[in-house]
Amino acid sequence: MSFETSVPLFWRRLASHYRLSATRCTNAKCNQIFFPPRRFCPKCGLETEENVSLSARGQVVTYTIIYTAPTGKELQAPYCMAIIELEDGISITAQITGIDPSEVFVGMQVKVAFRKHGSFSKMGIIHYGFKFIPADYPRKI
Amino acid sequence: MTGDRVGIIGGYMTAFGEHWELGIRELAAEAIIKSIRTIPKGIDKKEIEALWVGNMSAGRFVGQEHVAAVVADAAGLTPIPATRVECACASGGLSLRSAYLAVKSRMFDVVIASSVEKMTDQTNAGDVTTTLATAADQEWEQQLGITFPGLYALMARAHFQKYGTTKEHLAAAAVKNHKNASKNPKAHFRREITMEQVLNARMVADPLGLFDCSPVSDGAAAVILAHESAIHKYTDAPVWIIGSGQASDTIALHSRRSFTHVHAAREAKKQAFKQAQHILGHSPQVQLAEVHDCFTIAEIMAIEDLGFFPEGEGGPATLEGRTAIDGEIPINPSGGLKGKGHPVGATGIAQALEITYQLLCDAGERQCADTEVGLSHNVGGSGATALVHLFSR
């Protein structure tokens, strides 16, 4: 893919991918938080403020185990992808790691973790970002 | 009658499947040129005023953009105004709607709505799934590791959780659609499958297995539309488009209000029904439908979104055979995306064509009981676009 060496593509999203940095509508009556971040509030049309911190904890709303993986993630399969509802009420899609995929369940409590996501090729940029791990991680064996 | 209707005067689709010997031009040219030949009273090619081409991703699948010109050229229609439209897997439906709106506006009297997708030149499953996943949110879904089957698997799990829908309910849709496809000479899979085969298939995105997923297919389809004022020059038996709805939703599944239904489909349905009510003078009584079963769970959600069954009852109804060809409301008599095949951008026109055949009692072995009103339901991505069309004799 041609964007495998595109620095700006990853650079402009670092805050969101590394720190779950969200945006918030500047209309006091609306005050809605957006993650993935939106530059404009879809309801009010106002520019949003940046660097709003999100809760690092949430729960699994629904999940799947990916067996046929997209190019570049074949070696990770099977892996678990979930929609997670954070304590702020924001829902996001993320990988669940630090647990056998077959042990994930709807309602499971999770917390955010900083992990390697992959690279598009041997010479491509390595990108990092959020994944989620069980809230009680690391578990005692 | 209003005198301002738009009707289908002809149409054709290539067989759907693996066409190793044919490229995007050959497929599109076959669908368009043969669709022109199906017009009962004939037509001079010069009378065709505009062409639409639905196509999702020729740029990624075969490295060709500027698809409308490629197709117009291949079909021998230059210098016709040719326009490519795209909304992922609903591109075919959007081609139909764009052509319909152009005739409805009286800009043109006779136009072609075509669609084509050539998927099998990408011979690696990972590359195909990566391309299909571009129909989802690239930044916040696909690049984090979700696949297209994965998104529907998230919806399936949520549906299981909320309504008690089971893998058997989903499997019943695949078994039915393969049975219907076995009667369709244009279908990708002309063979029946068993419940056990579906349930024991290898997983693609748990809980969806291989037989819960529509296949990677090549194919093209075209229908020719004419305004009511000109239509009898071409045919005495048109199929009327009596409603056309289209709606959008957030590109990412996780931002939607519900993961157990496709809200855009409900919105599109509402629009189409309102228009049909205006034309018919009463609420349309839909007797059969072609719905977007890219995955088995999608058919279950579709028949609930369209109001054929209450929420949560789509699965049991399918298992009980209520959506079979001889059931109370036949769903996907063509075999659907699962059995007929799913060359993504081409699907919407093929759906319209199946409804046309059914309404004209020209569907051969898979003919449903005599019907007057049919519906097509075409979804883009995980539901960020949906189109619903209503047809009548």
Interface residues (C-beta under 8 A of the other chain):
Chain A: R13 P36 V61 T62 Y63 T64 I65 I66 Y67 T68 A69 P70 T71 G72 K73 E74 Q76 P78 Y79 M81 A82 I83 S91 I92 T93 A94 Q95 V106 H117 G129
Chain B: N124 A125 G126 D127 T129 T130 A133 D137 E139 W140 E141 Q142 Q143 L144 G145 I146 T147 P149 G150 A153 L154 M155 R157 A158 Q161 R202 M203 V204 A205 D206 P207 L208 A252 L253 H254 S255 F259
